Amino acid sequence: MKILVLNCGSSSIKYQLVDMANNAAVMAKGLLERIGLEMGEFTHKWNGQKHYEQLPIPNHTEGIKIVLKALVDPKIGVITDLKEIGAVGNRVAHGGELFKESVLVDDEVIEKIKSLEHLAPLHTPGNLAGIYAMREVLPGVPQTAVFDTAFHSTLPPKSYLYGLPYEMYEKYGIRRYGFHGTSHKFVAEKAAKMIGRDWNDLKIVSCHLGSGASIAAIDHGKSFDTTMGLTALEGLIMGSRCGDVDPGVILYLMDQGYDSKALTKLLYKQSGLIGISGDKQDMRDIRAGRDAGDVRATYAFDMFAQRVKRYIGGYMAEMGGCDLLLFTGGIGENAWFMRHPILEGLECLGIKVDMDLNDRTMGEDVIISTPDSKVATVVVTTDEEYVIASDTYRLVTGK
């Protein structure tokens, strides 16, 4: 079975065509950006080749049509007939308390996802647009919804409740849900196998570090705590998101004239690394700025490392120890120069790392801790699309 994996944002569509009959090989993948603007961008990759063009992409339905046309195109395609697509797996950001696992999409599921839109207003409309578009273009193909929040459904109340009146949770569902669950689950299982252990026997701190970043405390196969909350703003400093901030700051800015729209733009798009540094979001650019003596880039670099270190120590304390510490995501896998300051000084927690090996590790699965370290530390590559494809295959075939 060939499965099309979709990750639809408000103005973008990421996709992969995965052949489950061939060891989940990725046949093609790509990205559509700037959907709804005057001119969009389309990047399609297959067999080591790349196609790029600029063209109008007025909406997600037209974007899906562009993807499907490319997949069967004689020049850049990888299949001869759209009937070869056996199912579609959709990444959905927020499942609230309604979805604790991946599900087949039907009208009832769509209505439930719509009812949670207020919890992820920037993500859910795009997720639904992808589902609607596929229903229109390939109406007979089964679809699944794979939720970013599902893995964190095991959080205990002491981890997910906020210090607000309990009625806020009962009436509005205001609580911590967590995100990146698909990635955290995948890499935790994978990293445990790297050290020859079963993840159900371990206490794991999983650091998914990228433009979006979160850390999860995973206790014997279950998410115990995580840095993101009701939304994907809480926790670590991110590429353009603020992370933890005193709620009083929001109240103060409201007094200064900021409305919800302006605050949303500020907290999601203008904060984090780019807000601190002034113009840099990519960690490689942050590092280059720091090395060149840019004070604000140095602030951004040091703040990111400190926040990650803070949560690692905190989660080890919460679980009463840690057997496995892992780094994944674009920064976690590749930015050895960021892992280095994060890991420095953690010997007090039983974490000993071969820094020379760390500084040579980029984009590959490597155990970087020393043999005498009490905590195994690994760099592990994530593959959220594989998890979505696997869940979709299981739901559609029953295997």
C-alpha positions as CSV (number, residue, x, y, z in Angstrom):
1,M,0.0,0.0,0.0
2,K,1.2,3.5,-0.9
3,I,0.2,6.2,1.7
4,L,0.2,9.9,1.1
5,V,1.2,11.7,4.3
6,L,0.0,15.3,4.6
7,N,1.0,18.0,7.0
8,C,-1.1,21.0,6.2
9,G,-0.5,24.4,7.8
10,S,-2.4,27.6,7.4
11,S,-0.5,28.5,4.2
12,S,1.6,25.4,3.5
13,I,1.4,21.7,2.6
14,K,4.2,19.3,3.3
15,Y,3.8,15.8,1.9
16,Q,5.4,12.4,1.4
17,L,4.4,9.4,-0.6
18,V,5.4,6.3,1.4
19,D,5.5,2.8,0.0
20,M,4.7,0.5,2.9
21,A,5.2,-2.6,0.8
22,N,8.8,-1.5,0.3
23,N,10.0,-1.0,3.9
24,A,8.2,2.3,4.1
25,A,10.4,3.8,1.4
26,V,9.8,7.5,0.6
27,M,9.0,7.6,-3.1
28,A,8.6,11.4,-3.2
29,K,8.2,14.4,-0.9
30,G,7.7,18.1,-1.2
31,L,6.4,21.4,0.0
32,L,3.9,24.0,-1.1
33,E,4.3,27.4,0.5
34,R,2.6,30.8,0.4
35,I,-0.8,29.3,-0.3
36,G,-3.4,32.0,-0.8
37,L,-0.9,34.7,-1.7
38,E,-0.4,36.2,-5.1
39,M,2.4,33.7,-5.9
40,G,3.1,30.4,-4.3
41,E,6.1,28.1,-4.3
42,F,6.2,24.4,-5.0
43,T,9.2,22.1,-4.3
44,H,9.0,18.4,-5.3
45,K,11.8,15.8,-4.7
46,W,12.0,12.3,-6.0
47,N,14.8,9.8,-6.8
48,G,17.5,12.3,-5.7
49,Q,16.1,14.9,-8.1
50,K,14.3,18.2,-7.4
51,H,11.6,20.2,-9.2
52,Y,10.9,23.8,-8.2
53,E,8.5,26.4,-9.6
54,Q,6.5,29.5,-8.6
55,L,2.8,29.5,-9.4
56,P,-0.5,30.7,-7.9
57,I,-1.8,28.3,-5.2
58,P,-5.1,30.0,-4.3
59,N,-6.2,27.4,-1.7
60,H,-5.5,24.0,-0.2
61,T,-7.7,22.1,-2.7
62,E,-5.7,23.6,-5.6
63,G,-2.5,22.8,-3.7
64,I,-3.6,19.1,-3.3
65,K,-4.3,19.0,-7.0
66,I,-0.8,20.2,-7.7
67,V,0.7,17.5,-5.5
68,L,-1.4,14.7,-7.1
69,K,-0.6,16.0,-10.6
70,A,3.1,15.9,-9.8
71,L,3.0,12.4,-8.4
72,V,1.7,11.0,-11.8
73,D,3.5,13.4,-14.1
74,P,5.6,11.4,-16.6
75,K,8.6,13.6,-16.0
76,I,8.7,14.1,-12.2
77,G,6.1,11.6,-11.0
78,V,6.6,8.3,-9.2
79,I,3.3,6.5,-9.8
80,T,1.3,6.0,-13.0
81,D,-2.2,6.2,-11.6
82,L,-3.7,8.0,-8.5
83,K,-5.5,4.7,-7.7
84,E,-2.2,3.5,-6.4
85,I,-2.6,5.8,-3.4
86,G,-4.3,3.5,-0.9
87,A,-4.8,5.9,2.0
88,V,-4.0,9.4,3.3
89,G,-2.5,10.2,6.7
90,N,-3.1,13.7,8.0
91,R,-1.1,15.3,10.8
92,V,-3.5,17.1,13.1
93,A,-2.1,19.5,15.7
94,H,-4.7,19.3,18.4
95,G,-6.8,16.4,19.6
96,G,-7.7,17.9,23.0
97,E,-9.1,15.4,25.4
98,L,-11.3,13.9,22.6
99,F,-8.5,11.9,20.8
100,K,-6.0,9.8,22.6
101,E,-4.9,7.9,19.6
102,S,-4.9,8.1,15.8
103,V,-8.3,7.5,14.1
104,L,-9.9,6.9,10.7
105,V,-11.6,10.1,9.5
106,D,-15.3,10.3,9.1
107,D,-17.9,13.1,9.5
108,E,-18.1,12.7,13.3
109,V,-14.3,12.9,13.6
110,I,-14.2,16.1,11.5
111,E,-16.9,17.7,13.7
112,K,-14.9,16.8,16.8
113,I,-11.7,18.3,15.3
114,K,-13.7,21.5,14.4
115,S,-14.9,21.7,18.0
116,L,-11.2,21.9,19.1
117,E,-10.3,24.6,16.7
118,H,-10.1,27.3,19.4
119,L,-7.2,25.3,21.0
120,A,-5.0,25.6,17.9
121,P,-6.4,28.4,15.8
122,L,-3.3,28.7,13.7
123,H,-3.0,25.0,12.9
124,T,-6.4,23.3,12.9
125,P,-7.9,25.2,9.9
126,G,-5.0,24.1,7.7
127,N,-5.3,20.5,9.0
128,L,-9.0,20.4,8.1
129,A,-8.4,22.1,4.8
130,G,-6.1,19.2,3.8
131,I,-8.8,16.6,4.8
132,Y,-11.5,18.5,2.9
133,A,-9.3,18.8,-0.1
134,M,-8.5,15.1,-0.3
135,R,-12.2,14.3,0.2
136,E,-12.9,16.4,-2.9
137,V,-10.1,15.3,-5.1
138,L,-9.9,11.6,-4.1
139,P,-13.3,11.0,-2.4
140,G,-13.0,7.2,-2.2
141,V,-9.6,7.1,-0.4
142,P,-9.6,6.4,3.4
143,Q,-8.0,9.1,5.5
144,T,-6.7,9.1,9.1
145,A,-6.0,11.8,11.6
146,V,-2.8,11.5,13.6
147,F,-2.7,13.9,16.5
148,D,0.4,15.7,17.9
149,T,-1.2,15.7,21.3
150,A,-2.2,12.0,21.5
151,F,1.0,10.7,23.1
152,H,0.7,13.2,25.9
153,S,-2.8,12.0,26.9
154,T,-1.1,10.1,29.7
155,L,0.0,13.2,31.5
156,P,-1.2,13.1,35.2
157,P,-3.3,16.0,36.5
158,K,-0.3,17.4,38.5
159,S,1.5,17.8,35.1
160,Y,-1.4,19.1,33.0
161,L,-3.3,21.4,35.3
162,Y,-2.5,25.1,35.5
163,G,-2.7,27.1,38.7
164,L,-6.0,28.7,37.6
165,P,-9.4,28.2,39.1
166,Y,-10.4,24.6,38.4
167,E,-13.5,25.8,36.7
168,M,-11.3,27.1,33.9
169,Y,-10.4,23.6,33.1
170,E,-13.9,22.2,33.5
171,K,-15.6,25.0,31.4
172,Y,-13.0,25.8,28.8
173,G,-10.7,22.9,28.7
174,I,-7.7,25.1,29.7
175,R,-4.9,22.7,30.6
176,R,-1.6,21.6,29.2
177,Y,-1.9,19.2,26.2
178,G,1.7,19.1,24.8
179,F,2.8,18.7,21.2
180,H,5.4,16.9,19.1
181,G,4.0,13.7,20.6
182,T,4.4,11.7,17.3
183,S,8.1,12.6,17.3
184,H,8.7,12.0,21.1
185,K,7.2,8.6,20.9
186,F,9.1,7.5,17.8
187,V,12.5,8.7,19.0
188,A,12.1,7.4,22.5
189,E,11.4,3.8,21.3
190,K,14.2,4.1,18.7
191,A,16.8,5.5,21.1
192,A,16.0,2.8,23.7
193,K,16.7,0.2,21.0
194,M,20.1,1.9,20.3
195,I,21.2,1.2,23.8
196,G,19.7,-2.3,23.8
197,R,16.8,-1.5,26.1
198,D,13.0,-1.5,26.1
199,W,11.7,2.0,26.4
200,N,8.9,0.7,28.7
201,D,11.7,0.0,31.3
202,L,13.3,3.4,31.2
203,K,13.0,7.0,32.4
204,I,13.7,9.1,29.3
205,V,14.1,12.9,28.7
206,S,13.4,13.6,25.1
207,C,14.6,16.9,23.6
208,H,13.0,17.7,20.3
209,L,14.8,20.8,19.3
210,G,14.1,22.7,16.1
211,S,12.3,25.8,15.0
212,G,9.5,24.5,17.1
213,A,11.0,22.9,20.3
214,S,9.8,20.8,23.2
215,I,11.1,18.4,25.8
216,A,9.2,15.5,27.2
217,A,9.6,13.4,30.4
218,I,8.7,9.8,29.4
219,D,8.4,7.4,32.3
220,H,8.2,3.7,31.4
221,G,6.7,4.3,28.0
222,K,4.2,7.0,29.0
223,S,4.5,10.8,28.7
224,F,4.7,12.2,32.2
225,D,5.4,15.9,31.5
226,T,6.2,18.1,28.6
227,T,7.1,21.7,28.0
228,M,4.4,22.8,25.6
229,G,0.9,23.5,27.1
230,L,-2.5,24.5,26.0
231,T,-0.8,25.9,22.8
232,A,2.6,25.4,21.2
233,L,3.8,28.7,22.8
234,E,4.8,27.4,26.2
235,G,8.1,26.0,27.2
236,L,11.4,26.5,25.4
237,I,12.4,29.5,23.4
238,M,11.8,28.7,19.7
239,G,12.6,30.1,16.3
240,S,9.9,32.8,16.5
241,R,7.9,31.7,19.5
242,C,8.5,33.1,23.0
243,G,8.3,30.1,25.2
244,D,7.8,30.6,28.9
245,V,6.9,34.2,29.8
246,D,5.3,35.9,32.8
247,P,1.5,36.1,32.1
248,G,1.7,39.6,33.6
249,V,3.7,40.7,30.5
250,I,0.6,39.9,28.4
251,L,-1.6,42.0,30.7
252,Y,0.9,44.9,30.6
253,L,1.0,44.8,26.8
254,M,-2.8,44.9,26.7
255,D,-2.7,48.0,28.8
256,Q,-0.3,49.4,26.2
257,G,-2.9,48.9,23.4
258,Y,-2.1,45.5,22.1
259,D,-5.2,43.5,21.1
260,S,-5.4,39.7,20.6
261,K,-4.4,39.8,17.0
262,A,-1.3,41.9,17.7
263,L,-0.4,39.7,20.6
264,T,-0.7,36.6,18.6
265,K,1.6,37.9,15.9
266,L,4.1,39.1,18.6
267,L,4.2,35.8,20.5
268,Y,4.1,33.4,17.6
269,K,6.0,35.2,14.8
270,Q,8.2,38.0,16.3
271,S,9.6,36.5,19.5
272,G,12.0,33.7,20.3
273,L,15.4,33.6,18.6
274,I,14.4,36.1,16.0
275,G,13.0,38.5,18.5
276,I,16.0,38.3,20.8
277,S,18.6,38.4,18.0
278,G,16.7,40.9,15.8
279,D,17.0,39.1,12.5
280,K,18.2,35.5,13.0
281,Q,16.0,32.4,13.4
282,D,18.2,29.6,12.1
283,M,20.6,28.3,14.9
284,R,23.5,28.3,12.4
285,D,23.0,32.0,11.8
286,I,22.7,32.6,15.6
287,R,26.0,30.9,16.1
288,A,27.7,32.8,13.3
289,G,26.4,36.0,14.8
290,R,27.7,35.1,18.3
291,D,31.1,34.1,16.9
292,A,31.3,37.5,15.1
293,G,30.6,39.3,18.4
294,D,26.9,40.1,17.9
295,V,25.7,40.7,21.4
296,R,22.0,39.9,20.7
297,A,22.9,36.7,18.8
298,T,25.0,35.7,21.9
299,Y,22.0,36.4,24.1
300,A,19.8,34.2,21.9
301,F,22.3,31.4,21.8
302,D,22.9,31.3,25.5
303,M,19.3,31.7,26.5
304,F,18.3,28.7,24.3
305,A,21.0,26.5,25.8
306,Q,20.1,27.6,29.4
307,R,16.3,26.8,29.0
308,V,17.0,23.4,27.6
309,K,19.4,22.6,30.4
310,R,16.8,23.9,33.0
311,Y,14.1,21.5,31.8
312,I,16.5,18.5,31.5
313,G,17.4,18.9,35.2
314,G,13.8,19.6,36.2
315,Y,12.4,16.5,34.5
316,M,15.1,14.3,35.9
317,A,14.1,15.5,39.3
318,E,10.4,14.9,38.6
319,M,10.9,11.3,37.5
320,G,13.5,10.6,40.3
321,G,16.3,10.0,37.8
322,C,16.9,9.4,34.1
323,D,18.2,6.4,32.2
324,L,18.3,8.0,28.7
325,L,18.7,11.5,27.4
326,L,18.1,12.1,23.7
327,F,18.4,14.9,21.2
328,T,16.4,15.0,18.0
329,G,14.9,17.6,15.6
330,G,16.7,20.0,13.3
331,I,18.8,21.5,16.0
332,G,19.0,18.5,18.2
333,E,20.3,16.2,15.4
334,N,22.6,18.7,13.6
335,A,23.7,21.6,15.8
336,W,26.5,19.9,17.8
337,F,27.6,23.4,18.8
338,M,24.3,23.8,20.7
339,R,24.3,20.4,22.2
340,H,27.8,21.1,23.5
341,P,26.8,24.0,25.9
342,I,23.6,22.2,26.9
343,L,25.6,19.1,28.0
344,E,28.4,21.0,29.7
345,G,28.3,20.8,33.4
346,L,25.7,18.0,33.6
347,E,28.2,15.6,35.3
348,C,26.4,16.4,38.6
349,L,23.4,14.6,37.2
350,G,25.3,11.5,36.1
351,I,25.5,12.7,32.5
352,K,29.0,12.2,31.0
353,V,29.5,12.9,27.2
354,D,32.3,12.3,24.8
355,M,32.4,15.9,23.6
356,D,34.8,15.1,20.7
357,L,32.3,12.6,19.5
358,N,29.4,15.0,20.1
359,D,31.2,17.7,18.1
360,R,31.5,15.3,15.1
361,T,27.9,14.1,15.2
362,M,25.4,15.6,12.7
363,G,22.3,14.0,11.4
364,E,22.9,10.5,12.4
365,D,22.1,8.1,15.2
366,V,25.0,8.0,17.7
367,I,25.4,7.2,21.3
368,I,27.6,10.1,22.6
369,S,27.8,9.3,26.3
370,T,30.9,7.7,27.8
371,P,30.8,4.1,28.9
372,D,30.9,5.1,32.6
373,S,28.0,7.6,32.3
374,K,25.0,6.8,34.5
375,V,22.7,8.3,31.9
376,A,22.9,7.1,28.3
377,T,22.9,10.1,25.9
378,V,22.1,9.8,22.3
379,V,21.5,11.8,19.1
380,V,18.7,10.2,17.2
381,T,17.0,11.1,13.9
382,T,13.2,11.5,14.0
383,D,10.7,10.6,11.3
384,E,7.2,11.8,12.1
385,E,6.0,11.0,8.6
386,Y,6.9,7.4,9.1
387,V,4.9,7.3,12.3
388,I,1.9,8.8,10.5
389,A,2.2,6.3,7.6
390,S,2.5,3.4,10.0
391,D,-0.5,4.5,12.0
392,T,-2.5,5.0,8.8
393,Y,-1.5,1.5,7.5
394,R,-2.5,-0.1,10.8
395,L,-5.9,1.6,10.9
396,V,-6.8,1.0,7.2
397,T,-5.6,-2.6,7.0
398,G,-6.2,-3.7,10.6
399,K,-2.6,-5.2,10.7
